[in-house]
Amino acid sequence: MKGRIHSMETFGTVDGPGIRFVLFMQGCALQCQFCHNPDTWDPATGRQVTVDEILNEIEPYLAYYKGSGGGITVTGGEPTLQAPFVAQLFKACKERFGLHTALDSSGFCDPSHAVELMTYTDLVLLDLKQMNNAKHERLTSQPNERILAFARWLSTIHKPVWLRHVLIPGITDSTEDLTSLGAFIGQQANIEKIELLPYHRMGVYKWQQLGRTYPLEGVPTPTDREVNRARALIDTAMKQIGINR
């Protein structure tokens, strides 16, 4: 079995615990306006690799991954588009190296497509971009029903999740949207950590290289005050759900 990848990083420190081997898969069904990897969207490009080829890339750095409590994170693009390949890769990483495995996903996936993959996944980094369906479709080109269903399924199977939300001024930071996000989080039983990620413009040059117009031109990075406000709204809504339970 072969997978189609975009690139890899041997010393990742922001995509799960410890030092990690980060594999970027090729292909994504979403087209997020703030995406910093638009060059991963096209599923027909990238490079085809085997599981053994990836294991050979990992092996020289095993001491760093294991010593730091790290492992492998597969991201994208959207890795669940190639769920059978990622499942075999995670299985091999566990059997051969005993590595912790993490999946960084938008959740745009039917749960039936990810059953085997979850068998070998220790942690899901789940990116919930926008709770309002109409706003989600404008922001990503797709509705969010499938994503929310996937998130609920992860809770029912007790899969540990670090939930991520990109805070974009004027787009994902309204009181209503953040309160809705907090209420949804409060209903899930498996979320171990919430990462509120300030929007950044570091991927704009890739849009330019691809000859694409960057949709969020002029949108600023949120201030610390705005981030703290957003976190307070999410936390308050989560606590309210806990009280009502």
HUQUIBEL-V605291 format. One record per residue. N is the residue number from 1. PHI is phi in radians with two decimals (999 if undefined). NEAR is the number of other C-alpha atoms within 8 Angstrom. Layout:
BEGIN
n->N phi->PHI near->NEAR
n->N phi->PHI near->NEAR
END
This chain:
BEGIN
n->1 phi->999 near->5
n->2 phi->-2.11 near->8
n->3 phi->-2.04 near->12
n->4 phi->-1.88 near->12
n->5 phi->-2.01 near->12
n->6 phi->-1.69 near->13
n->7 phi->-2.96 near->8
n->8 phi->-2.56 near->8
n->9 phi->-2.32 near->8
n->10 phi->-1.58 near->9
n->11 phi->-2.30 near->8
n->12 phi->-1.36 near->10
n->13 phi->-2.28 near->9
n->14 phi->-2.13 near->5
n->15 phi->-2.09 near->10
n->16 phi->2.05 near->10
n->17 phi->-1.24 near->10
n->18 phi->1.20 near->10
n->19 phi->-1.49 near->13
n->20 phi->-2.36 near->16
n->21 phi->-1.46 near->14
n->22 phi->-1.97 near->14
n->23 phi->-1.93 near->14
n->24 phi->-1.72 near->13
n->25 phi->-1.42 near->16
n->26 phi->-1.69 near->18
n->27 phi->1.85 near->14
n->28 phi->-2.70 near->13
n->29 phi->-1.47 near->7
n->30 phi->-1.65 near->8
n->31 phi->-2.36 near->11
n->32 phi->-1.15 near->8
n->33 phi->-1.16 near->9
n->34 phi->-1.87 near->8
n->35 phi->-1.01 near->8
n->36 phi->-1.71 near->9
n->37 phi->-2.30 near->10
n->38 phi->-1.11 near->9
n->39 phi->-1.29 near->7
n->40 phi->-1.69 near->14
n->41 phi->-1.14 near->13
n->42 phi->-1.24 near->9
n->43 phi->-1.27 near->10
n->44 phi->-1.62 near->6
n->45 phi->-1.77 near->8
n->46 phi->1.48 near->11
n->47 phi->-2.25 near->7
n->48 phi->-1.49 near->8
n->49 phi->-2.44 near->10
n->50 phi->-1.75 near->9
n->51 phi->-1.04 near->13
n->52 phi->-1.08 near->6
n->53 phi->-1.12 near->8
n->54 phi->-1.20 near->9
n->55 phi->-1.05 near->10
n->56 phi->-1.14 near->8
n->57 phi->-1.27 near->7
n->58 phi->-1.34 near->10
n->59 phi->-0.93 near->7
n->60 phi->-1.11 near->7
n->61 phi->-1.94 near->8
n->62 phi->-0.99 near->9
n->63 phi->-1.06 near->7
n->64 phi->-1.21 near->9
n->65 phi->-1.13 near->15
n->66 phi->-1.24 near->10
n->67 phi->-1.17 near->7
n->68 phi->-1.72 near->8
n->69 phi->1.28 near->10
n->70 phi->-1.66 near->15
n->71 phi->2.89 near->15
n->72 phi->-2.08 near->12
n->73 phi->-2.13 near->14
n->74 phi->-1.89 near->13
n->75 phi->-2.32 near->13
n->76 phi->-2.89 near->16
n->77 phi->0.84 near->12
n->78 phi->-2.17 near->13
n->79 phi->-1.15 near->17
n->80 phi->-1.22 near->11
n->81 phi->-1.11 near->8
n->82 phi->-2.11 near->8
n->83 phi->-0.96 near->11
n->84 phi->-1.05 near->8
n->85 phi->-1.17 near->11
n->86 phi->-1.11 near->13
n->87 phi->-1.07 near->14
n->88 phi->-1.18 near->10
n->89 phi->-1.14 near->9
n->90 phi->-1.09 near->12
n->91 phi->-1.03 near->9
n->92 phi->-1.16 near->11
n->93 phi->-1.10 near->12
n->94 phi->-1.29 near->12
n->95 phi->-1.22 near->7
n->96 phi->-1.56 near->6
n->97 phi->-2.05 near->8
n->98 phi->1.17 near->7
n->99 phi->-1.51 near->11
n->100 phi->-1.22 near->10
n->101 phi->-2.09 near->14
n->102 phi->-2.34 near->14
n->103 phi->-1.97 near->12
n->104 phi->-1.76 near->14
n->105 phi->-2.41 near->14
n->106 phi->-1.37 near->9
n->107 phi->1.44 near->12
n->108 phi->-1.42 near->11
n->109 phi->-2.72 near->11
n->110 phi->-1.27 near->8
n->111 phi->-0.91 near->8
n->112 phi->-1.09 near->5
n->113 phi->-1.42 near->9
n->114 phi->-2.07 near->11
n->115 phi->-1.05 near->8
n->116 phi->-1.12 near->9
n->117 phi->-1.01 near->13
n->118 phi->-1.17 near->10
n->119 phi->-1.03 near->7
n->120 phi->-1.96 near->11
n->121 phi->-1.84 near->12
n->122 phi->-1.49 near->10
n->123 phi->-2.58 near->11
n->124 phi->-1.96 near->13
n->125 phi->-1.64 near->14
n->126 phi->-1.84 near->13
n->127 phi->-1.72 near->12
n->128 phi->-1.66 near->11
n->129 phi->-1.54 near->8
n->130 phi->-2.88 near->11
n->131 phi->-1.38 near->11
n->132 phi->-1.30 near->8
n->133 phi->-1.09 near->10
n->134 phi->-1.12 near->7
n->135 phi->-1.16 near->9
n->136 phi->-1.08 near->15
n->137 phi->-1.17 near->11
n->138 phi->-1.14 near->8
n->139 phi->-1.36 near->9
n->140 phi->-2.12 near->11
n->141 phi->1.46 near->10
n->142 phi->-2.36 near->8
n->143 phi->-1.23 near->10
n->144 phi->-1.88 near->13
n->145 phi->-1.01 near->7
n->146 phi->-1.12 near->11
n->147 phi->-1.13 near->12
n->148 phi->-1.18 near->9
n->149 phi->-1.14 near->8
n->150 phi->-1.13 near->13
n->151 phi->-1.07 near->10
n->152 phi->-1.13 near->9
n->153 phi->-1.09 near->9
n->154 phi->-1.03 near->12
n->155 phi->-1.19 near->12
n->156 phi->-1.16 near->7
n->157 phi->-1.68 near->6
n->158 phi->1.04 near->8
n->159 phi->-1.49 near->12
n->160 phi->-1.01 near->11
n->161 phi->-2.29 near->13
n->162 phi->-1.79 near->13
n->163 phi->-1.58 near->13
n->164 phi->-2.06 near->12
n->165 phi->-2.48 near->11
n->166 phi->-1.50 near->11
n->167 phi->-1.57 near->13
n->168 phi->-2.04 near->13
n->169 phi->-0.96 near->10
n->170 phi->1.41 near->6
n->171 phi->-2.21 near->7
n->172 phi->-2.18 near->12
n->173 phi->-2.04 near->11
n->174 phi->-1.23 near->8
n->175 phi->-1.01 near->8
n->176 phi->-1.06 near->6
n->177 phi->-1.18 near->12
n->178 phi->-1.22 near->13
n->179 phi->-1.14 near->12
n->180 phi->-1.09 near->10
n->181 phi->-1.10 near->11
n->182 phi->-1.07 near->14
n->183 phi->-1.13 near->13
n->184 phi->-1.13 near->9
n->185 phi->-1.03 near->9
n->186 phi->-1.12 near->12
n->187 phi->-1.51 near->8
n->188 phi->-1.68 near->9
n->189 phi->-1.74 near->7
n->190 phi->-2.10 near->10
n->191 phi->-1.51 near->12
n->192 phi->-1.59 near->8
n->193 phi->-2.74 near->7
n->194 phi->-2.08 near->9
n->195 phi->-1.93 near->8
n->196 phi->-1.62 near->10
n->197 phi->-1.76 near->8
n->198 phi->-1.13 near->10
n->199 phi->-0.97 near->11
n->200 phi->-2.40 near->7
n->201 phi->-1.96 near->8
n->202 phi->-1.17 near->6
n->203 phi->-1.72 near->10
n->204 phi->-1.04 near->9
n->205 phi->-1.08 near->7
n->206 phi->-1.20 near->11
n->207 phi->-1.04 near->12
n->208 phi->-1.12 near->10
n->209 phi->-1.10 near->7
n->210 phi->-1.48 near->7
n->211 phi->1.28 near->6
n->212 phi->-1.77 near->7
n->213 phi->-1.42 near->6
n->214 phi->-1.32 near->9
n->215 phi->-1.20 near->6
n->216 phi->-1.84 near->7
n->217 phi->-0.99 near->5
n->218 phi->1.63 near->4
n->219 phi->-1.35 near->7
n->220 phi->-1.46 near->8
n->221 phi->-1.27 near->10
n->222 phi->-1.15 near->12
n->223 phi->-1.36 near->6
n->224 phi->-1.03 near->6
n->225 phi->-1.10 near->7
n->226 phi->-1.17 near->8
n->227 phi->-1.13 near->12
n->228 phi->-1.11 near->8
n->229 phi->-1.06 near->8
n->230 phi->-1.09 near->11
n->231 phi->-1.11 near->9
n->232 phi->-1.13 near->8
n->233 phi->-1.12 near->12
n->234 phi->-1.11 near->13
n->235 phi->-1.08 near->9
n->236 phi->-1.10 near->10
n->237 phi->-1.15 near->13
n->238 phi->-1.09 near->14
n->239 phi->-1.13 near->9
n->240 phi->-1.12 near->9
n->241 phi->-1.10 near->11
n->242 phi->-1.10 near->8
n->243 phi->-1.17 near->6
n->244 phi->-1.19 near->5
n->245 phi->-1.18 near->4
END
